[in-house]
Amino acid sequence: MKKVFTLLTGILLTVSAIAQESASLAHPESLISDGRFLYATNIGKTFAPAEKDGDGFISKLSLDGKMLSPSITAEKLNGPKGTALIKGVLYVADIDRIIGIDLTSGKKVLEVSLTSTGTSFANDLTVRDDHTLFVSTTDIGKIFEVNLNTNQVQPVADVKGANGIYYDKATNHLYTCSFIFEDMQSGEIGVISWQQQKPVYERIGNVHGAFDGLALLDNHTLIVSDWGAIDHPAGFVETIDLGTKMATKLDWPVMNGPADFYYDAKGRRLFIPELVAGNIVIKHL
C-alpha cells in the first residue's frame, strides 16, 4: 500500500505544483458547514496524506467560498481529511486519530487514538448520534464505530478501499463508497444495515469508479464524487438511484480530484473540494 501512496503522491505533485503556489488552500480534502461558515481540511502543501509531517490545517471560509481564516487552530495537524460536526465541535480524521476542535476557541477538546486498528489513512467521518461517530480507514479497508465518551473503537465492517461514508438515522443504514488505488475503476457503492443487531454489508448495483465523497439526497437517491483518473483532470459527480441501482452522471465541467463534499440540503447546493486543483466548486442541484 505504501508504494501505491508514493505513486499517487508523485502524480498529484506533478499535476498540481503550479496551482498550489498561489492557492490559499493546499490539497483540500473535506468540506463541512455549520450553516454560517464552511470549514475545509487541507492535507498540506506537500501531498503526503499518510505522513505525520505537521503540514495540515483547517481553513474557515464564507458560504460563497471566500477565505476568512487560513487556519482555525494552533493544534498540529498532519493529513486531516473527513469531518463531522456535533454541538459546536468539529471532529477531524487525521492519519491515525480523531481530534475534536471547539469552533469557538479553536482548541482541541478531544483526541481518540486509532493506532490499535493499524491504520495510517483514517478518512471520512459521519455522525451516528451525539456521542458516536463512524470512521472509514482506506488503507486497511475497514469501518469503525467510535464512542466519544469512552474513546472505545469497535470494528463494524470490512470494505476494501473504504472512503466516503454517510449514516442515515431514519433507516439506520450506513452508506459507503470506496477508492482503490491499485485499480481506479474497481471502487463500489455499498450499504451496511443492522440485522439482528449485526452489521451486514451489501453492494449497491454494479456501479464502479474511484469514489470519494458520499451523501444522501433523498430517500431514494445517493450522490457521489468520482475521480475518474489521477493523472489528469477527469473527475465528476453522479447520482445513484437506490431503487433501480443505476448511476446518472451530472452534466458538469470536469473536476480535478473531487473529494469529500458538503451537501446543503436546504439550498440544494453541493460544495466540492478539488483536491488536486486546490479549489472549491459550488454547484446547485
Secondary structure, DSSP 8 states (H G I E B T S, - for coil): -HHHHHHHHHHHHHHHHHHHHS-SSSSEEEEEE-SS-EEEEE--SS--TTS--S-BEEEEE-TTS-EEES-S--S-BSSEEEEEEETTEEEEEEBTEEEEEETTT--EEEEEE-GGGT-S-EEEEEEEETTEEEEEETTTTEEEEEETTT--EEEEEE-TTEEEEEEETTTTEEEEEE--TT-TT-EEEEEEEEETTEEEEEEEEEEEE-EEEEEEEETTEEEEEE---SSS--BEEEEEETTT--EEE-----BSSB-B-EEETTTTEEEEEETTTTEEEEEE-
